[in-house]
Amino acid sequence: MPLSPPLSYSPDIEEISDEETALVGQLNASFDEILQTTHQDYGKAVRAVHAKAHGLLSGTLMIAADVPPELAQGLFAMPGSYPVHIRLSTNPGDILDDAVALPRGLAMKVLNVEGGRLPGAEGSTQDFVMINGPVFTTPDIKKFAGNLKILAKTTDRAEGAKVAASKIFQAINGALGAVGLESTKLAGLGGAPQVDPLEETYFSVTPFRYGSYVAKFRLRPLSRELTDLTGKKVDTSLGKDAIRETVRREMAHIHGEWAFEVQLRRDAQSQPIEDASVEWKEDEAPFVQVATLLLQPQDSWSEAQVRAVDEGMRFSVWTGLAAHRPLGGINRARQDTYRHSADFRAATNGCPLHEPLA
């Protein structure tokens, strides 16, 4: 069956609710609760979400020379080579023992990107913020705000209980996985399989403008050194930072290669803009590679990288080109809340966050 043509971008594809401003205020209040609690715990401000990093990497994004016309948009319109910074993380706002298995994140900052910028986007960078699953945990801002309010109350509460609960959830989800019924909800509660983050595939989850079209993004391992890690579990009994230590040991010798892929929107009904919990099925909207991410062997937790990336940078879907404008309610909510969190971190730590120049 032939594919439907990609749907054109238009500003009217978004549906903005009258209550969004109030809901963003609720999100910021929950973020404040998390930020203030963790600041008291650690003596410094950390991110309100994805506080714990497992690896800080530098590499190169190579834009392909043979990209089809409908995919040659924005950053990917012309072949080229761009330096990148990458941060691998886990999603809570508190820094937990790695025995608590939770969804992962990968944030990538592409440097030296030319073109018209999004409102308020400083510098000349393009950020991509991804997680290791194809859908967001909630469909819209209202449910996201409700979930975050509950999550904020669990920050700094009984880490030992979280470890014990995570082991139970992992066992249940593992049993479900054996029959093809893995639970996204259980994964978010601590039942995610504790596999090596270097072997995972990462998704933008939410849609973005893609020049004349609309798309989601994916980063998929390509090189044998990465795919050989598939299914490898991290032994978290070795320490609270076992994942970080595993990534550091592996990246000392790994030549990593990932496919950066684009999924163009082709059907308005089955590929919604405003419901981030709906997966766009690949048989209706395939992912197509437009670039390759290359990482050479390196120290993934050097003091210099910790200062420059973990402490000195912020990552936001709203940092980048107008050609890749974030779309949908979850993305709209991210604009103010990400800035709110970054501003708290910068002011509290006395260290302004700037976009890197090179």
C-alpha positions as CSV (number, residue, x, y, z in Angstrom):
1,M,0.0,0.0,0.0
2,P,1.6,3.3,-1.0
3,L,2.3,5.9,1.6
4,S,0.2,9.0,1.9
5,P,2.0,12.3,1.1
6,P,3.4,14.3,4.0
7,L,1.0,16.9,5.4
8,S,2.0,20.5,5.1
9,Y,2.7,22.6,8.2
10,S,0.2,25.3,9.1
11,P,-0.1,27.4,12.2
12,D,-3.7,26.4,12.6
13,I,-2.9,22.7,13.2
14,E,-2.4,23.5,16.9
15,E,-5.4,23.7,19.3
16,I,-4.6,26.0,22.2
17,S,-6.8,25.6,25.3
18,D,-8.0,28.6,27.3
19,E,-6.7,27.0,30.5
20,E,-3.1,26.5,29.3
21,T,-1.7,29.6,31.0
22,A,-3.1,28.5,34.4
23,L,-1.8,25.0,33.9
24,V,1.7,26.2,33.1
25,G,1.5,28.2,36.3
26,Q,0.7,24.9,38.1
27,L,3.6,23.2,36.4
28,N,6.0,26.0,37.5
29,A,4.7,25.7,41.1
30,S,5.4,21.9,41.1
31,F,8.8,22.6,39.6
32,D,9.5,25.1,42.3
33,E,8.7,22.5,45.0
34,I,11.1,20.0,43.4
35,L,13.8,22.6,42.8
36,Q,13.7,24.0,46.4
37,T,13.6,20.5,48.0
38,T,16.6,19.3,46.0
39,H,18.5,22.5,46.5
40,Q,18.2,22.0,50.3
41,D,19.4,18.4,49.9
42,Y,22.4,18.9,47.7
43,G,23.5,22.4,48.6
44,K,23.1,23.5,45.0
45,A,20.3,23.7,42.4
46,V,19.8,20.9,40.0
47,R,17.4,20.4,37.1
48,A,13.7,20.0,38.0
49,V,13.6,17.0,35.6
50,H,16.4,14.7,34.4
51,A,18.6,15.9,37.3
52,K,20.9,12.9,37.2
53,A,23.3,12.6,34.2
54,H,24.9,9.3,33.3
55,G,27.1,10.5,30.5
56,L,28.3,13.7,28.9
57,L,29.6,13.3,25.4
58,S,30.9,15.3,22.5
59,G,30.6,14.2,18.9
60,T,29.7,15.2,15.3
61,L,26.3,15.3,13.5
62,M,26.8,14.6,9.8
63,I,23.9,15.8,7.6
64,A,23.6,13.4,4.6
65,A,24.1,14.7,1.0
66,D,21.3,12.6,-0.5
67,V,18.4,13.7,1.6
68,P,15.0,13.6,-0.4
69,P,13.5,17.0,-1.1
70,E,10.7,16.7,1.4
71,L,13.2,15.8,4.1
72,A,15.8,18.5,3.2
73,Q,14.3,21.1,5.6
74,G,15.7,23.4,8.3
75,L,18.9,22.1,9.8
76,F,18.8,19.2,7.3
77,A,18.4,21.3,4.2
78,M,22.0,21.1,3.2
79,P,24.8,18.5,3.8
80,G,27.2,19.5,6.5
81,S,29.0,18.6,9.7
82,Y,28.2,20.1,13.1
83,P,29.8,19.6,16.6
84,V,27.3,18.4,19.2
85,H,27.1,18.0,23.0
86,I,25.0,15.1,24.4
87,R,23.7,14.5,27.9
88,L,22.4,11.0,29.0
89,S,20.1,11.2,32.0
90,T,17.3,9.7,34.1
91,N,14.0,11.6,34.3
92,P,13.3,12.5,38.0
93,G,14.2,15.8,39.6
94,D,16.1,14.1,42.4
95,I,19.4,12.3,42.1
96,L,18.5,8.7,42.9
97,D,20.4,5.4,43.4
98,D,20.6,3.7,40.0
99,A,18.8,0.7,41.5
100,V,15.7,2.8,40.9
101,A,15.0,2.0,37.2
102,L,13.3,4.8,35.5
103,P,12.9,6.1,31.9
104,R,16.0,7.6,30.3
105,G,16.6,10.8,28.4
106,L,19.0,12.0,25.8
107,A,19.5,15.7,25.1
108,M,21.6,16.8,22.1
109,K,22.8,20.4,21.4
110,V,24.0,21.0,17.8
111,L,26.4,24.0,17.5
112,N,26.9,26.6,14.8
113,V,23.4,26.3,13.3
114,E,22.5,29.2,11.0
115,G,18.9,30.3,10.2
116,G,15.9,32.2,11.6
117,R,15.5,31.5,15.4
118,L,12.6,30.7,17.6
119,P,11.4,33.6,19.8
120,G,13.8,33.9,22.7
121,A,16.2,31.3,21.4
122,E,19.7,32.6,22.1
123,G,22.9,31.7,20.4
124,S,23.2,29.5,17.3
125,T,22.4,26.1,18.6
126,Q,19.6,23.5,17.9
127,D,18.5,21.3,20.8
128,F,16.8,17.9,20.5
129,V,15.3,16.5,23.7
130,M,14.4,12.8,23.6
131,I,13.4,9.9,25.8
132,N,13.8,6.1,25.4
133,G,10.2,5.4,24.3
134,P,7.9,6.5,21.5
135,V,5.2,8.2,23.5
136,F,4.8,10.7,26.4
137,T,3.4,9.5,29.7
138,T,0.4,11.8,29.4
139,P,-1.6,13.1,26.5
140,D,-1.9,16.8,27.4
141,I,-0.9,19.6,29.7
142,K,-3.8,19.1,32.2
143,K,-2.8,15.5,33.0
144,F,0.9,16.3,32.9
145,A,0.3,19.1,35.5
146,G,-1.7,16.6,37.7
147,N,1.0,14.0,37.5
148,L,3.8,16.4,38.2
149,K,2.0,17.7,41.3
150,I,2.0,14.2,42.7
151,L,5.6,13.6,41.7
152,A,6.7,16.8,43.4
153,K,5.4,15.4,46.7
154,T,7.6,12.2,46.3
155,T,10.8,14.2,45.8
156,D,13.3,13.4,48.6
157,R,11.0,10.8,50.1
158,A,12.3,7.3,51.2
159,E,14.9,6.4,48.6
160,G,15.1,2.9,50.1
161,A,11.4,2.4,49.5
162,K,11.8,3.6,45.9
163,V,14.6,1.1,45.3
164,A,12.5,-1.8,46.7
165,A,9.4,-0.7,44.7
166,S,11.5,-0.4,41.6
167,K,12.7,-4.0,41.9
168,I,9.1,-5.2,42.2
169,F,8.0,-3.2,39.2
170,Q,10.9,-4.4,37.1
171,A,10.0,-8.0,37.9
172,I,6.4,-7.4,37.0
173,N,7.2,-5.6,33.8
174,G,9.8,-8.2,32.8
175,A,7.1,-10.9,33.1
176,L,4.7,-8.7,31.0
177,G,7.5,-8.2,28.5
178,A,7.9,-11.9,28.0
179,V,4.5,-12.0,26.5
180,G,4.7,-8.7,24.7
181,L,2.7,-6.6,27.2
182,E,5.2,-4.2,28.6
183,S,3.6,-1.4,30.6
184,T,4.6,2.2,30.0
185,K,3.0,3.2,33.3
186,L,5.0,0.6,35.3
187,A,8.2,1.7,33.5
188,G,7.5,5.3,34.7
189,L,7.0,4.0,38.3
190,G,10.3,2.3,38.4
191,G,9.7,-0.8,36.3
192,A,11.8,0.2,33.3
193,P,14.4,-2.4,32.4
194,Q,17.8,-1.3,33.6
195,V,19.6,-1.7,30.3
196,D,22.7,0.1,29.0
197,P,21.7,3.6,27.8
198,L,24.2,3.4,24.9
199,E,22.1,0.6,23.3
200,E,18.8,2.4,23.5
201,T,16.7,4.2,20.8
202,Y,15.5,7.7,21.7
203,F,12.4,9.5,20.5
204,S,11.4,13.2,20.4
205,V,7.9,11.9,21.4
206,T,6.3,15.2,20.6
207,P,5.9,16.7,17.1
208,F,7.8,19.6,15.6
209,R,7.6,21.8,12.5
210,Y,9.9,20.4,9.9
211,G,10.2,23.3,7.4
212,S,7.2,22.9,5.1
213,Y,6.0,19.8,7.0
214,V,5.6,18.3,10.5
215,A,7.7,15.5,12.0
216,K,8.9,13.5,15.0
217,F,12.6,12.5,15.5
218,R,14.4,9.4,16.5
219,L,18.0,8.5,17.3
220,R,18.8,4.8,16.7
221,P,22.0,2.9,17.3
222,L,23.8,1.8,14.1
223,S,27.4,0.7,14.8
224,R,28.1,-2.9,15.9
225,E,29.7,-1.7,19.1
226,L,26.4,-0.2,20.1
227,T,24.0,-2.9,18.8
228,D,26.1,-5.6,20.6
229,L,25.0,-4.0,23.8
230,T,21.3,-4.7,23.1
231,G,19.6,-6.2,26.1
232,K,22.7,-5.8,28.3
233,K,21.6,-5.1,31.9
234,V,23.6,-2.8,34.2
235,D,24.5,-4.3,37.5
236,T,23.3,-1.6,39.9
237,S,24.5,-3.6,42.9
238,L,27.9,-2.2,42.1
239,G,27.1,1.3,43.3
240,K,24.7,4.2,43.3
241,D,26.2,5.5,40.0
242,A,26.6,2.2,38.3
243,I,25.1,3.4,35.0
244,R,27.5,6.4,34.9
245,E,30.5,4.1,35.6
246,T,29.3,1.6,32.9
247,V,29.0,4.3,30.3
248,R,32.4,5.8,31.2
249,R,34.1,2.4,30.9
250,E,32.4,1.7,27.6
251,M,32.9,5.1,26.0
252,A,36.7,4.8,26.6
253,H,36.8,2.5,23.6
254,I,33.5,2.7,21.7
255,H,33.2,4.3,18.3
256,G,29.5,5.1,18.4
257,E,27.3,5.7,15.3
258,W,23.6,6.5,15.5
259,A,21.1,7.2,12.8
260,F,19.2,10.5,13.2
261,E,15.8,9.8,11.7
262,V,12.7,11.9,10.7
263,Q,9.1,10.7,10.7
264,L,6.9,13.0,8.5
265,R,3.3,13.4,9.5
266,R,1.0,11.8,6.9
267,D,-2.4,11.4,8.5
268,A,-4.2,14.0,10.7
269,Q,-6.4,11.5,12.5
270,S,-3.9,8.8,13.4
271,Q,-1.0,11.2,14.0
272,P,-2.4,13.9,16.3
273,I,-0.6,17.1,17.2
274,E,-2.2,17.6,20.6
275,D,-2.1,14.1,22.1
276,A,1.5,13.2,22.9
277,S,0.5,9.8,24.2
278,V,-0.3,8.5,20.7
279,E,2.4,6.7,18.8
280,W,2.7,7.5,15.1
281,K,2.8,4.0,13.6
282,E,5.8,3.3,11.4
283,D,3.9,1.5,8.7
284,E,1.9,4.7,8.1
285,A,4.7,7.1,8.6
286,P,8.2,5.5,8.4
287,F,11.3,7.0,9.9
288,V,13.9,8.0,7.4
289,Q,17.6,8.7,8.2
290,V,18.8,12.2,7.4
291,A,22.0,12.4,9.4
292,T,24.5,10.3,11.3
293,L,25.7,11.0,14.8
294,L,29.3,10.0,15.4
295,L,31.1,9.7,18.7
296,Q,34.7,8.8,19.2
297,P,36.2,7.1,22.3
298,Q,36.3,9.7,25.1
299,D,35.9,10.3,28.9
300,S,32.2,10.6,29.4
301,W,32.5,12.1,32.9
302,S,35.5,14.3,32.8
303,E,35.6,17.3,35.1
304,A,35.7,19.7,32.1
305,Q,32.5,18.1,30.7
306,V,30.7,18.2,34.0
307,R,31.5,21.9,34.3
308,A,30.7,22.8,30.7
309,V,27.7,20.6,30.0
310,D,26.1,19.3,33.2
311,E,26.5,22.5,35.2
312,G,26.9,25.1,32.4
313,M,24.2,24.2,29.8
314,R,20.5,24.0,29.6
315,F,18.6,22.0,27.0
316,S,15.2,23.0,25.7
317,V,13.1,22.2,22.7
318,W,12.6,25.9,22.3
319,T,16.3,26.5,21.6
320,G,16.7,26.3,17.9
321,L,15.4,27.2,14.5
322,A,11.9,28.5,13.7
323,A,11.9,25.8,11.0
324,H,11.8,23.3,13.8
325,R,9.2,25.0,16.0
326,P,7.9,22.7,18.8
327,L,4.2,21.8,18.3
328,G,1.4,20.6,20.6
329,G,0.4,21.3,24.2
330,I,3.2,19.4,25.9
331,N,5.8,21.4,23.9
332,R,4.0,24.7,24.5
333,A,4.2,24.0,28.2
334,R,7.9,23.2,28.0
335,Q,8.7,26.8,26.8
336,D,8.1,28.6,30.0
337,T,8.7,25.7,32.4
338,Y,12.2,24.8,31.0
339,R,13.2,28.5,31.2
340,H,11.8,28.7,34.7
341,S,13.8,25.8,35.9
342,A,17.0,27.0,34.2
343,D,16.6,30.5,35.6
344,F,16.3,29.0,39.1
345,R,19.4,26.9,38.7
346,A,21.4,29.9,37.3
347,A,20.3,32.3,40.0
348,T,20.7,29.9,42.9
349,N,24.2,28.6,41.8
350,G,25.4,32.1,40.7
351,C,26.3,30.8,37.3
352,P,24.5,32.2,34.3
353,L,23.7,29.6,31.6
354,H,24.8,30.6,28.1
355,E,24.5,28.9,24.8
356,P,28.0,27.7,23.7
357,L,29.6,29.6,20.8
358,A,31.6,26.7,19.4
